[in-house]
Amino acid sequence: MNKLFCLVCSMLLFAGQVYAKEPLAVKVDVLAKTSKSWNGSALPAYAEGVAEVTILRIAIPPGLKLPLHKHPVINAGVMLKGELTVTTKKGQVLHLRAGEPIVEVVDTWHYGKNEGKETAELIVFYAGVQGMPITVKATEGN
């Protein structure tokens, strides 16, 4: 029993020495850094008021088309899985795939559609103001 215990301890010490030689480092990948949305429009100045950050995890089933809408606040996200096609009312198109960032259009009518075979999933961060909606759905005439 003692020999087995000593053998296990020696193996753990050796393993610790091997792993201790590998330096620990933080890896940072900049996914987006811009003052423009995906369609090239300049982002507006931040709204006045009490800041309110909203973070949403959005899942869009295959074949689903979101209603026409716009965002009155700056927002950006990362596609976690699947794919999504975003189209503005003027016909500008963005094809978004897993791992890709999006800096969304602001005050521009658009919709998203999942044309893939799996659920599209993304995390979106909205830099808003208390009391201001982050999304406005279109009504007839928009």
Z-matrix of the N, CA and C atoms (Angstrom, degrees):
N
C 1 1.456
C 2 1.530 1 110.40
N 3 1.351 2 117.61 1 -43.45
C 4 1.456 3 121.49 2 179.34
C 5 1.520 4 111.69 3 -63.79
N 6 1.338 5 117.60 4 -40.51
C 7 1.462 6 120.50 5 179.75
C 8 1.525 7 110.29 6 -64.58
N 9 1.332 8 117.41 7 -40.36
C 10 1.470 9 121.64 8 178.68
C 11 1.522 10 110.23 9 -64.19
N 12 1.329 11 116.04 10 -43.30
C 13 1.459 12 121.15 11 179.20
C 14 1.529 13 110.31 12 -61.60
N 15 1.332 14 116.92 13 -44.95
C 16 1.468 15 121.78 14 179.25
C 17 1.525 16 111.21 15 -63.78
N 18 1.312 17 117.11 16 -38.92
C 19 1.460 18 121.58 17 178.67
C 20 1.530 19 110.69 18 -64.46
N 21 1.321 20 116.36 19 -44.65
C 22 1.473 21 120.86 20 179.23
C 23 1.527 22 109.82 21 -63.82
N 24 1.336 23 116.91 22 -44.14
C 25 1.469 24 120.17 23 178.85
C 26 1.522 25 111.59 24 -61.81
N 27 1.326 26 116.81 25 -42.12
C 28 1.467 27 120.88 26 178.86
C 29 1.523 28 110.48 27 -62.38
N 30 1.337 29 116.84 28 -41.77
C 31 1.469 30 120.62 29 179.52
C 32 1.518 31 110.39 30 -64.06
N 33 1.323 32 116.87 31 -41.82
C 34 1.463 33 120.28 32 179.68
C 35 1.522 34 111.27 33 -65.43
N 36 1.339 35 116.94 34 -41.70
C 37 1.462 36 120.12 35 177.62
C 38 1.519 37 111.30 36 -62.91
N 39 1.323 38 116.39 37 -43.69
C 40 1.457 39 120.55 38 178.99
C 41 1.532 40 110.30 39 -62.68
N 42 1.320 41 115.98 40 -44.45
C 43 1.470 42 119.96 41 179.49
C 44 1.518 43 110.14 42 -62.26
N 45 1.333 44 116.70 43 -40.03
C 46 1.461 45 120.48 44 178.26
C 47 1.509 46 111.84 45 -62.85
N 48 1.325 47 117.30 46 -38.41
C 49 1.463 48 120.83 47 178.89
C 50 1.523 49 110.54 48 -67.60
N 51 1.324 50 117.17 49 -39.27
C 52 1.463 51 120.46 50 179.61
C 53 1.523 52 109.92 51 -63.68
N 54 1.346 53 116.28 52 -47.52
C 55 1.456 54 119.44 53 -177.88
C 56 1.521 55 111.94 54 -71.42
N 57 1.315 56 117.63 55 -30.72
C 58 1.457 57 120.63 56 -179.11
C 59 1.522 58 111.43 57 -66.87
N 60 1.328 59 118.03 58 -23.01
C 61 1.455 60 121.26 59 -179.51
C 62 1.523 61 112.16 60 -75.95
N 63 1.316 62 116.94 61 -19.86
C 64 1.456 63 120.30 62 178.75
C 65 1.527 64 108.54 63 -81.70
N 66 1.331 65 118.20 64 121.89
C 67 1.462 66 119.56 65 -178.65
C 68 1.533 67 111.06 66 -70.18
N 69 1.310 68 114.54 67 141.15
C 70 1.453 69 119.80 68 174.76
C 71 1.513 70 108.22 69 -86.52
N 72 1.302 71 116.63 70 134.31
C 73 1.458 72 119.98 71 -178.92
C 74 1.517 73 109.68 72 -146.65
N 75 1.288 74 115.70 73 145.69
C 76 1.458 75 122.06 74 174.79
C 77 1.512 76 107.46 75 -88.15
N 78 1.310 77 116.83 76 133.12
C 79 1.458 78 121.51 77 176.97
C 80 1.524 79 107.97 78 -106.43
N 81 1.301 80 116.66 79 128.66
C 82 1.457 81 121.92 80 -179.22
C 83 1.524 82 108.33 81 -122.75
N 84 1.327 83 116.28 82 124.24
C 85 1.460 84 122.29 83 174.13
C 86 1.522 85 107.91 84 -114.13
N 87 1.311 86 118.10 85 122.37
C 88 1.459 87 121.41 86 176.07
C 89 1.524 88 107.23 87 -79.94
N 90 1.323 89 116.38 88 114.36
C 91 1.462 90 120.65 89 -179.64
C 92 1.521 91 111.57 90 -85.69
N 93 1.320 92 116.61 91 -32.46
C 94 1.464 93 120.58 92 177.64
C 95 1.522 94 108.50 93 -159.01
N 96 1.318 95 115.57 94 139.82
C 97 1.463 96 122.70 95 172.52
C 98 1.514 97 105.42 96 -152.41
N 99 1.314 98 115.95 97 103.87
C 100 1.451 99 119.66 98 -171.36
C 101 1.519 100 111.45 99 -157.21
N 102 1.306 101 116.41 100 162.44
C 103 1.461 102 122.01 101 173.26
C 104 1.530 103 109.46 102 -114.07
N 105 1.351 104 114.83 103 15.19
C 106 1.468 105 120.68 104 179.23
C 107 1.523 106 110.38 105 -128.77
N 108 1.320 107 116.46 106 151.85
C 109 1.461 108 121.02 107 175.35
C 110 1.521 109 109.12 108 -80.87
N 111 1.327 110 116.76 109 176.17
C 112 1.465 111 120.78 110 -175.19
C 113 1.520 112 113.46 111 -61.07
N 114 1.333 113 118.53 112 -24.02
C 115 1.463 114 119.72 113 -179.93
C 116 1.530 115 112.17 114 -92.51
N 117 1.339 116 117.95 115 7.18
C 118 1.458 117 121.37 116 176.64
C 119 1.519 118 114.85 117 93.02
N 120 1.330 119 118.43 118 -4.77
C 121 1.467 120 121.05 119 179.03
C 122 1.528 121 110.26 120 -73.41
N 123 1.328 122 115.73 121 142.77
C 124 1.461 123 120.30 122 176.98
C 125 1.528 124 109.90 123 -67.10
N 126 1.324 125 115.79 124 138.31
C 127 1.464 126 119.14 125 175.68
C 128 1.528 127 108.73 126 -72.10
N 129 1.342 128 117.48 127 143.08
C 130 1.465 129 119.95 128 179.66
C 131 1.523 130 111.21 129 -75.43
N 132 1.322 131 115.76 130 167.43
C 133 1.465 132 120.15 131 173.56
C 134 1.524 133 108.04 132 -65.12
N 135 1.311 134 116.33 133 153.65
C 136 1.460 135 119.48 134 177.28
C 137 1.526 136 109.52 135 -64.42
N 138 1.314 137 115.76 136 145.95
C 139 1.468 138 121.48 137 -179.81
C 140 1.529 139 109.92 138 -69.95
N 141 1.321 140 116.23 139 152.49
C 142 1.464 141 121.98 140 176.38
C 143 1.520 142 109.32 141 -79.26
N 144 1.310 143 116.53 142 146.96
C 145 1.457 144 120.96 143 176.92
C 146 1.513 145 111.20 144 130.84
N 147 1.316 146 115.25 145 -171.47
C 148 1.461 147 121.49 146 -179.84
C 149 1.521 148 108.69 147 -77.95
N 150 1.320 149 116.01 148 120.26
C 151 1.466 150 121.07 149 -177.26
C 152 1.524 151 110.71 150 -61.19
N 153 1.329 152 114.69 151 142.16
C 154 1.464 153 121.21 152 175.84
C 155 1.519 154 108.09 153 -142.88
N 156 1.322 155 115.95 154 116.24
C 157 1.457 156 121.52 155 179.02
C 158 1.520 157 108.06 156 -97.46
N 159 1.325 158 115.94 157 132.16
C 160 1.458 159 121.95 158 176.14
C 161 1.522 160 107.39 159 -121.26
N 162 1.333 161 116.68 160 133.01
C 163 1.457 162 121.66 161 177.34
C 164 1.521 163 107.53 162 -120.80
N 165 1.325 164 116.23 163 121.75
C 166 1.459 165 121.30 164 -178.85
C 167 1.519 166 110.84 165 -117.44
N 168 1.323 167 115.65 166 141.04
C 169 1.460 168 121.95 167 168.46
C 170 1.523 169 104.16 168 -104.37
N 171 1.321 170 116.39 169 117.15
C 172 1.467 171 121.87 170 -173.56
C 173 1.520 172 109.63 171 -113.58
N 174 1.324 173 116.69 172 129.90
C 175 1.469 174 122.69 173 177.78
C 176 1.525 175 108.14 174 -118.68
N 177 1.326 176 116.02 175 122.89
C 178 1.470 177 122.04 176 -177.68
C 179 1.528 178 108.12 177 -118.27
N 180 1.329 179 117.28 178 112.99
C 181 1.473 180 120.52 179 -178.33
C 182 1.528 181 112.12 180 -62.63
N 183 1.335 182 117.29 181 156.46
C 184 1.466 183 121.55 182 177.60
C 185 1.529 184 110.95 183 -56.04
N 186 1.329 185 115.78 184 136.88
C 187 1.457 186 121.34 185 177.08
C 188 1.512 187 115.05 186 84.48
N 189 1.328 188 118.64 187 -10.33
C 190 1.465 189 120.68 188 -177.31
C 191 1.523 190 111.29 189 -79.77
N 192 1.321 191 115.67 190 134.83
C 193 1.465 192 122.93 191 174.71
C 194 1.522 193 107.37 192 -111.07
N 195 1.313 194 116.34 193 123.85
C 196 1.459 195 120.97 194 178.28
C 197 1.520 196 109.92 195 -72.45
N 198 1.333 197 117.66 196 153.78
C 199 1.465 198 119.43 197 177.15
C 200 1.528 199 110.92 198 -68.92
N 201 1.317 200 115.93 199 157.48
C 202 1.459 201 121.83 200 175.73
C 203 1.532 202 107.85 201 -60.44
N 204 1.336 203 116.34 202 131.28
C 205 1.455 204 120.90 203 -177.87
C 206 1.526 205 110.09 204 -156.14
N 207 1.334 206 115.94 205 172.63
C 208 1.460 207 121.43 206 173.65
C 209 1.523 208 108.60 207 -143.53
N 210 1.324 209 115.45 208 162.26
C 211 1.458 210 122.17 209 179.02
C 212 1.528 211 108.63 210 -116.67
N 213 1.333 212 117.95 211 120.93
C 214 1.467 213 119.39 212 178.31
C 215 1.525 214 113.35 213 -80.49
N 216 1.346 215 116.64 214 -1.61
C 217 1.467 216 120.76 215 -179.55
C 218 1.529 217 110.14 216 -125.01
N 219 1.317 218 115.66 217 157.08
C 220 1.462 219 121.25 218 177.32
C 221 1.522 220 108.83 219 -67.52
N 222 1.320 221 115.56 220 136.40
C 223 1.465 222 119.81 221 176.52
C 224 1.513 223 109.81 222 -149.79
N 225 1.316 224 113.94 223 152.86
C 226 1.464 225 120.68 224 -179.25
C 227 1.516 226 107.96 225 -149.67
N 228 1.328 227 115.62 226 154.94
C 229 1.449 228 118.84 227 -178.37
C 230 1.513 229 112.71 228 -156.01
N 231 1.321 230 113.87 229 -176.83
C 232 1.455 231 122.03 230 178.48
C 233 1.517 232 107.99 231 -134.86
N 234 1.318 233 115.42 232 132.18
C 235 1.458 234 121.82 233 176.47
C 236 1.521 235 107.87 234 -76.03
N 237 1.320 236 117.71 235 120.36
C 238 1.462 237 121.61 236 -178.63
C 239 1.520 238 111.92 237 -85.59
N 240 1.330 239 115.96 238 -42.90
C 241 1.466 240 119.66 239 178.68
C 242 1.512 241 109.51 240 -154.90
N 243 1.316 242 115.24 241 160.52
C 244 1.462 243 120.53 242 179.61
C 245 1.507 244 112.18 243 80.14
N 246 1.317 245 114.46 244 -157.58
C 247 1.463 246 121.08 245 179.07
C 248 1.515 247 109.73 246 -148.08
N 249 1.315 248 115.77 247 157.51
C 250 1.460 249 121.96 248 -177.78
C 251 1.521 250 108.63 249 -148.21
N 252 1.316 251 115.79 250 138.63
C 253 1.456 252 121.27 251 174.18
C 254 1.519 253 107.54 252 -109.03
N 255 1.338 254 116.30 253 123.66
C 256 1.459 255 121.97 254 179.47
C 257 1.526 256 107.18 255 -108.43
N 258 1.333 257 115.96 256 130.64
C 259 1.460 258 121.05 257 -176.96
C 260 1.525 259 109.46 258 -130.88
N 261 1.340 260 116.71 259 129.92
C 262 1.462 261 120.17 260 176.20
C 263 1.522 262 109.34 261 -83.41
N 264 1.318 263 115.25 262 163.28
C 265 1.461 264 121.07 263 178.18
C 266 1.534 265 110.78 264 -60.30
N 267 1.339 266 116.89 265 -27.02
C 268 1.468 267 121.58 266 179.10
C 269 1.527 268 112.41 267 -84.53
N 270 1.344 269 117.57 268 -0.20
C 271 1.462 270 120.55 269 176.18
C 272 1.518 271 116.39 270 94.54
N 273 1.325 272 118.40 271 6.33
C 274 1.467 273 120.40 272 175.26
C 275 1.529 274 108.03 273 -73.46
N 276 1.346 275 116.86 274 139.73
C 277 1.465 276 120.65 275 -173.37
C 278 1.524 277 110.73 276 -128.87
N 279 1.339 278 114.88 277 138.94
C 280 1.459 279 122.38 278 173.67
C 281 1.520 280 107.58 279 -127.95
N 282 1.336 281 116.52 280 127.62
C 283 1.470 282 121.86 281 174.53
C 284 1.522 283 106.44 282 -101.83
N 285 1.312 284 116.03 283 119.07
C 286 1.457 285 122.18 284 -175.33
C 287 1.516 286 109.57 285 -113.18
N 288 1.343 287 116.44 286 132.27
C 289 1.463 288 122.15 287 -179.32
C 290 1.520 289 110.31 288 -123.53
N 291 1.328 290 116.35 289 164.09
C 292 1.465 291 122.35 290 -178.22
C 293 1.525 292 111.26 291 -49.81
N 294 1.327 293 115.81 292 134.01
C 295 1.455 294 122.18 293 178.79
C 296 1.514 295 114.16 294 90.91
N 297 1.319 296 117.66 295 -12.11
C 298 1.471 297 120.78 296 -176.77
C 299 1.530 298 110.89 297 -91.57
N 300 1.349 299 116.25 298 144.40
C 301 1.464 300 120.16 299 177.12
C 302 1.522 301 111.14 300 -88.26
N 303 1.322 302 114.97 301 160.75
C 304 1.461 303 120.74 302 172.27
C 305 1.518 304 108.15 303 -137.27
N 306 1.328 305 116.77 304 131.02
C 307 1.458 306 122.89 305 168.37
C 308 1.523 307 103.15 306 -107.11
N 309 1.322 308 114.52 307 106.03
C 310 1.460 309 121.93 308 -168.17
C 311 1.530 310 112.79 309 -71.34
N 312 1.316 311 115.00 310 154.74
C 313 1.462 312 121.36 311 175.50
C 314 1.531 313 108.85 312 -69.91
N 315 1.328 314 116.33 313 146.28
C 316 1.462 315 122.18 314 -179.03
C 317 1.523 316 108.30 315 -113.60
N 318 1.332 317 116.42 316 134.93
C 319 1.469 318 123.29 317 -179.38
C 320 1.526 319 112.30 318 53.44
N 321 1.309 320 116.60 319 36.13
C 322 1.462 321 122.76 320 178.50
C 323 1.522 322 108.09 321 -127.41
N 324 1.323 323 116.77 322 125.97
C 325 1.461 324 120.57 323 179.75
C 326 1.527 325 109.45 324 -67.18
N 327 1.326 326 115.58 325 131.95
C 328 1.463 327 120.93 326 -178.65
C 329 1.528 328 109.56 327 -160.17
N 330 1.310 329 115.86 328 171.30
C 331 1.462 330 121.32 329 173.88
C 332 1.521 331 108.53 330 -147.38
N 333 1.312 332 115.57 331 161.26
C 334 1.453 333 121.05 332 175.76
C 335 1.516 334 109.05 333 -117.68
N 336 1.328 335 115.31 334 150.55
C 337 1.459 336 120.35 335 176.85
C 338 1.521 337 108.82 336 -140.02
N 339 1.333 338 115.11 337 132.60
C 340 1.453 339 120.43 338 175.86
C 341 1.518 340 107.37 339 -90.04
N 342 1.318 341 116.10 340 103.71
C 343 1.464 342 121.59 341 -179.82
C 344 1.528 343 111.86 342 -95.84
N 345 1.340 344 116.08 343 4.66
C 346 1.456 345 121.37 344 -178.78
C 347 1.523 346 112.44 345 -87.87
N 348 1.331 347 114.93 346 -172.44
C 349 1.466 348 121.40 347 -177.69
C 350 1.525 349 112.79 348 -104.17
N 351 1.344 350 117.37 349 -3.28
C 352 1.459 351 120.58 350 178.52
C 353 1.524 352 109.39 351 -128.21
N 354 1.322 353 115.72 352 162.68
C 355 1.460 354 120.39 353 178.76
C 356 1.525 355 109.58 354 -60.51
N 357 1.318 356 115.89 355 131.64
C 358 1.467 357 121.51 356 174.86
C 359 1.524 358 106.56 357 -86.15
N 360 1.320 359 115.75 358 131.90
C 361 1.457 360 119.61 359 -177.92
C 362 1.516 361 108.83 360 -131.41
N 363 1.332 362 116.09 361 130.36
C 364 1.449 363 119.97 362 178.84
C 365 1.517 364 110.92 363 -142.69
N 366 1.311 365 115.74 364 155.88
C 367 1.463 366 123.55 365 173.43
C 368 1.525 367 105.65 366 -108.55
N 369 1.351 368 116.26 367 129.82
C 370 1.462 369 120.58 368 -179.14
C 371 1.527 370 109.02 369 -126.67
N 372 1.338 371 115.89 370 134.33
C 373 1.457 372 123.90 371 179.00
C 374 1.530 373 108.23 372 -108.46
N 375 1.317 374 117.26 373 125.17
C 376 1.468 375 123.16 374 179.81
C 377 1.521 376 109.07 375 -110.31
N 378 1.338 377 117.46 376 127.11
C 379 1.460 378 123.11 377 177.62
C 380 1.524 379 107.63 378 -100.68
N 381 1.325 380 115.76 379 87.06
C 382 1.454 381 120.67 380 -173.85
C 383 1.509 382 114.09 381 -111.07
N 384 1.326 383 113.46 382 -163.45
C 385 1.453 384 122.98 383 179.93
C 386 1.527 385 106.69 384 -131.74
N 387 1.327 386 116.57 385 140.91
C 388 1.461 387 119.69 386 179.31
C 389 1.521 388 110.48 387 -53.14
N 390 1.328 389 115.56 388 132.93
C 391 1.463 390 121.45 389 178.27
C 392 1.521 391 114.12 390 89.58
N 393 1.328 392 118.14 391 -10.58
C 394 1.465 393 121.30 392 -179.76
C 395 1.532 394 108.45 393 -98.76
N 396 1.344 395 117.10 394 133.15
C 397 1.466 396 118.09 395 177.92
C 398 1.526 397 110.50 396 -68.70
N 399 1.334 398 115.61 397 153.37
C 400 1.464 399 119.53 398 177.18
C 401 1.527 400 111.18 399 -94.66
N 402 1.336 401 116.50 400 -18.30
C 403 1.461 402 121.84 401 178.79
C 404 1.523 403 109.02 402 -141.72
N 405 1.332 404 115.44 403 138.73
C 406 1.455 405 121.98 404 175.81
C 407 1.509 406 108.10 405 -124.46
N 408 1.345 407 116.58 406 121.67
C 409 1.477 408 119.89 407 178.97
C 410 1.510 409 109.67 408 -82.95
N 411 1.316 410 115.14 409 146.38
C 412 1.458 411 121.59 410 -179.69
C 413 1.527 412 110.40 411 -70.56
N 414 1.326 413 114.15 412 148.43
C 415 1.455 414 121.15 413 172.04
C 416 1.517 415 106.12 414 -112.12
N 417 1.313 416 117.64 415 173.40
C 418 1.465 417 119.51 416 179.25
C 419 1.532 418 109.72 417 -57.22
N 420 1.295 419 115.77 418 136.73
C 421 1.474 420 120.19 419 179.70
C 422 1.517 421 113.01 420 101.57
N 423 1.342 422 117.96 421 -12.11
C 424 1.473 423 120.12 422 179.95
C 425 1.490 424 110.02 423 -82.20
